[in-house]
Amino acid sequence: MREQRQKQMNLAPEWLAFDHARELQAISGLLDANPTAAVLVWQDLVAAGLASDIQQRGPEGLSASQVLRALLVKQLNSFSYRELEFHLGDSQTYRRFCELGWDQTASKSALGSGIKAIRAETLEQINHLVVQTAGRLNVEDGKRVRADTTVVDSNIHAPLDSNLLWDSVRVLTRLMAAAQEILGQNVRFGNRTRRAKRRALGILNARNNEKREPLYRDLLKVAKETIDSADEVTKAIDQVTKQGGLDELTMIELGVIGKRIAHYIPLARRVVDQTQRRVLQGESVPSGEKLVSIFEEHTDIIVKDRRDTFYGHKICLTTGRSTLVTDCVILQGNPADSTLAEQVIDRHIEIMGQAPRQVAFDGGFTSKSNLDALKRRVSWTSRSQKLAPFRSPRWSAAVGSIRSCETSVPGSKQRSRSSNARSA
């Protein structure tokens, strides 16, 4: 019978009867069963000096477990930090998943600083914990795997020289202004952001190189002057830090500002150098020496099939029979797929404790040397086991079905046809 009013509210909201809510409930149970994941995240927060900063945000602060769960929500839905802040405040399911209390909030700045402090090595260890749990639950045994590579784009704008110079000027100026608010007259610098923005827009709208070059020269001049001012500000910060005289929290804030300025100065110098070489001197800068973002300076330039250019990282993914990602390697540069086959097997053995009975590769991995190397890694006892070969000629089978792999090696098709004819 329908009641006239709710007599008492539940202290803990129930999981809703929707597929996504059930998925989050299962992930939550997995995290509860592996508390080591939260410990690993907590260690990263402490190492980054953000543990105390996060604890000051919100009524009760964000724990390491809550930061990890917020990261999962963000990645599952491709949320920005602003969108993540909204959904964690609005959604009952997401609040339940992230274990947020009734009066607990999470700002986008607190979420961003916490999530960015989690290292790639930590995420790799957490994934290994998940794979080990899948093995104990008989979800994934690692006996049959497939490996392939793809490119993940970095979250950056188009890497134009003018945009990079403008980014350098505005970021350094903003940090110097923050230092000036603390130190007052001890910090003096010229704010050239408006001039730099006008020059960057002028370069973007210029019709030809003749009109573009003088704008570049002036923008380079502004960038160099800003870098020189940033050097003076760092010296002033170091001097005040040595002398003391400020309260502890202010000294910590000033130290963080000084570290950020010191981080961006060499990046800005690299941008100035590559712009001078490319625009003024007409030099072709090698891709390995180019900086495409001062915010994601680790970004690689990946040219795929000589037609598409990506700015990000090439990764190698290994999945099991259950489609669970058992391994993910972020590669340096753009190595050929044919150089990665042995690494895939070695890492699989390290993670799963045993070699796979079958492994499928894309055609780019196929080579005679890879086949010979995989044969050397095969135990003679496991080679005697018979497994159904893969039907696609572009796939290579290893370990348990090494012989079926030989048909995918270049130059071996004619031999396999003749052997089929003899068997017929």
N, C-alpha and C positions, 0 to 999 in steps of 0.2 A: 504494500500500500504506500502511496506517495505521502511523504511527510510534509508538514507545513513549513518547517524550517530545519536547517542543519543544526543539530544540537551541539556538535563538537567537531572542529576541524582536525583532520589528521595531521600529526606533527611531521610526518615524512610522506611526500607525495608518492602515489603508486605509479608503477610503470604503465603506460598506456598500451592498449591492444592494437598497436600498429607495427608493421614490419620493421621500420627504422628504429622504433623504440625497443623492440626485441633484440635487434642487432646491437644497440648500445648497451642493453642489459647483459648480453653475452660478453661483450668487450669488458664491461665493468667487472663481471665475475672473473674474467681472465686476469685483469690487473690486480684484483684482490688476492688471487691465488699466487701472484708473483710480486710480492712487495719489494723485491730487489730492484725492480724497474724504478720505483719512486726514490729509492736510495741513490741510484745512479744519477737521476736528475738533480736530486738535492746536492750531490757532490759538485755538479757543474755550476749550480747556482752559488754555492759557497766559493768555488774557485774564481768565478767571475765577479765576486764582491757584490752580488745582487740579493743575497739571502735576506739581509737586514732591510734592504730597500723594499723588497716585496712584502715583507711582514708589516711595513708601515702603511701599505695600501689597503683601504677597506677596513671595516670594523674588526675583523679577525685576521686579515691578511690571507695570502694564497700559499698553500702548502705545495711541496714539490709534486705530490700526487695530483693536485688540482691543476698545476701548470701542465703536466703531462697529458691529462685528460682534455684540457683546453686545446692543446696542440692537435690531438686526435680529432676533435670537433672541427677545428679549422681546416685540417687537411681533407677530412671526409667530404666537406661541403665547399671547399675552395673559397672560404670566407676571407675577406680582408680583416684587419684588426678592428676596424670600426664596426663592421658587420658582426664580428665575433662578440664584441662588447654588447651589441644590441640583443643578439640571440641568447646570450648567457643571462641577460637581465629579463628577457621576455618569455623564453621557452621553459615550461615546467620540466620537460624531458631533459633538456640540456643542463638545467640546473641540478637535476637529480643525478645525472651522469657525472657532472663535475663536482658533486658533493658540496654545493654552495649552500650556506645556511640562509635562514629567512632574511636576515638583515645584511648579508654579505654581498658585496658588489665587486666587480673587476673592471677597471678602466682599461682602455686600449693601450695606454702607455705601459701599465703594469703587465698586461698580457704580452705586449711586444718585447719588453726587456727580458721577461722570464723565458719566453719561448726561444728567442734568439740566443740565449745563453746555453741552450742544450747543444752539445757538440755532436757532430756526425758519428763519431766513434761511440757515443752513448746510445744513439738510436740503433746503431748496428748491434750493440750488445743486447738491447731490448728485443730486437728482432730474433736474435739467437735464442733468447729465453722463450719466445713464442714458438719457435721451431722445435725446441726441446719439449715444450708442453704438448705440441701436436704429435710428437713421437710417442710420448707416454700415453696419450689418448688414442693411439692407433689411427690418427687422422692422416699423418704423413710419415712414410717409412724411408723416403729418400732413395728408393731403389730405381725409380724411373724419373728422370728430370729432363728439362729442356732449358737451353740457354740462348739468349739473344741480346742484342744491344739496341739502344735507342738514345735519343737526345732529349734532355730536359732543359727548357729555356729558363734563363735567369729573369727575374722580375725587374727589368731595366727598360729605359726608353731607348730610342734609336741612338746608337753611339756616334753622333756627329761631333766633330772637333769643337765646334762653337758651343754645343750643349755641355760638353765636358768642361770647357773653360768657365762657362757660366755657373755650372754646379760647383766648381772649385771656389769661385769668388763668393757666392752666396753662402756656402756652408762655412767657410773660414770667417766670413764677416759675422755670421750669426753667433759662432762660438766666441769670437772676440768681444762681441756685444755682451754676451753672458758674463765673460770675465770682467768687463768694465763695470757691470752692475755691482760686482762684489768689491773690486779694487778701487773704483772711482777714478780719480785723476791720475792714478799710477799707470793707467792704461789709456793710451791715445792712439787713434788710428783713423784713417779716412774711409768713410763708407762709400764704396764705388759700385754698389750693386745696381743702382739705376743705370749708370753708364754702361756697365757690362751687359745688362739685359737689352738695352737699346742696340748695342753692337751685335749681340747674338741674333736678335730679330732681323737686323739689317743684313747680316750674312745669309740668313735663311731666305730672305726675299730678294737678294741680289740676282741679277739676270746673268751675269757672266763673271769670270775670274778677275777681270780688270777692276770691276767695282767691288768685288769681294775681298781682294787682297789688302787694301788699306784698312778695311774694317777689321780684318784679322790682326793686322799689326797693332791697332789700337787696343783690341781685346787682349792680345798677348801682353801689352804694356800694363793694362789694368790688372791682369792676373799676377804678373811679376811683382807689382807694387803691393798687392794684397798678401802675397806670400812673404815678402819682406816684413810687412807689418805683423804678420802672424809670428814670425821669428822673434820679433821684439816683445810680443805679448807673452810668448812662452818663457823668455828670459825674465820678464817681470813676475810671472807666476812662480818660477823657480826661486827667485829672490825672496818673495813674500813667504813661500813655504819654508825656506830655511830660517828666516827671521821669526816666524810665528806671529803671535799677537791676535789671531782670530780664533773664534770658538771652534770646537772639534768638528761639528757638522759642516760649518762653512769651509773649513780646510779640506774636508773630504770632497765636497762639491767642487771646490776649486781644483783639486787634484784630478778629478774626473774630466773637467773641462780642459785642463792642460794636456792630459793623455789623448783626448780626442783631437785637439789641435795638432799635436805632434804626430798623430796617425795620418791626418789628411795632408800635411805639408809635403811629404815625399810623393804622395799620389798626385798632388797638384803640379809638382815639378815634372813628373813623368808626362802629364798631359801637355804642359808647355813644351817640353822637349819634342814629343812626337808630332805636335802641331807645327812647330818650326820646321822639322825635317820634312813633313809631308806637304805642307801648304807653301811655305816660303822657299824651301830648297828643292822641291819637286822629287824628293826621295821616296821610294817605295819601302815603307816600314814593314818588316816581317811580322806575320801574325803572332808569333811567339813573344814579340816585344811590345805589342799594342796593349793599351789599357782601354777597355771599352766601358768601364763604369768605376767611379770612385767609391760607390757604395757596395758593389759586388765585384771587388777587384780580382777575385779568383776566377771570374768568368773566362771560359775558353772560346775561341772562334772555331766553329766546326763547319767545315765545307763538306756537304753530302752530295756525292755523285756529280761533283763539279758544276752543280746548278743551284743548289739551295745553300744558303749560309745561315747558320744558327749561332746564337750567343747564349751559351750555357755550359752544360757538361754532358759528355757522353757517359752513359752508365751501362753496365752489364748485369742483366737480371737472370736469375736462375729460379725456375719454378718446379714444383713437384707434381706428382700425379693428381694431388688434390687441388691444384692451382695455387697453393700457398707459395708465396715468394720466400724461398729458403735462403737466398743471398742476393745482395745488391752491392755492386762495386762502383764507386765514382772514379772514373779513369782520368788520368792526366793527359790533356791534349786530345788527339784523335787517332789512337793506334788502330791498326788494321785488325779486323775480326780474327784473321788467321793467326794472330799472335796471342790470342786469349784462351784458346782451347785448354791448354795444360793448366793455366791458372784456375779455370773454372773447376776442373776435376780436383786439383789440390785443395782449393778452398772448401769444396763439398766434403772431402774426406775429413778436413779439419773440423767442420761444423757438425756433420752427421756421424763421424767416427767410422765410416766405412765408405768404400767406393760405390757408385751407383752401378746397377746391373745393366741399365740402358741409359743413354744420354742422347738427346736429339739436338743437333746444331743447325743453324741456318747455313745456306750454301757458302756464305762468306767465310765460315770457319774451316771449310774443307780444304785440306792439302795433304800430300803424301807424308810430309814430315809430322803433321799432327796425328795422322793415323799410326805412324810408327811410335810416336811418343805415348799415345794411349795404349798401344799394345804392351809397351814396357811397364805400364802402371797396372796391368791386368794380372791378377793372381791366376796361376794355371788351374787351380781348382774351380774357380768361378767361370773360366772360359768354357768348361765342359758342359755348363748348363745351357739348355736350349730355350730360347725365347723367340716369340713371334717377331720377325723383322719389321721395321718401319717400311711402309709402302712408298713414301715419297722419296725419289732419288736425291732430293736436296737435303735430306736428313742424314746424319751420320750416327750410327749406333756403336756404342763402346761397351767394354767390359764383358757383359754376358753375351752380347751378339756382335762380336768384333768382326766376324766374317761377313755379316750382312752389310757392314759399313763399307767394304771394299768396292761395292758397285757405285758408290757416290764419289770415289776418288777420280779426278780427271785422268783420262787415258785408260780407264779400266772398263769402260762400257763394252768395248769390242771383245775383251777377254771374257766378260760375264755372258755375252750373247753366245759365244762359241761353247762355253761350258754348258749353257742351257741346251744348246743343240745336241751336244753329246749325251746329256742326260735324257733327252727326249728319244 
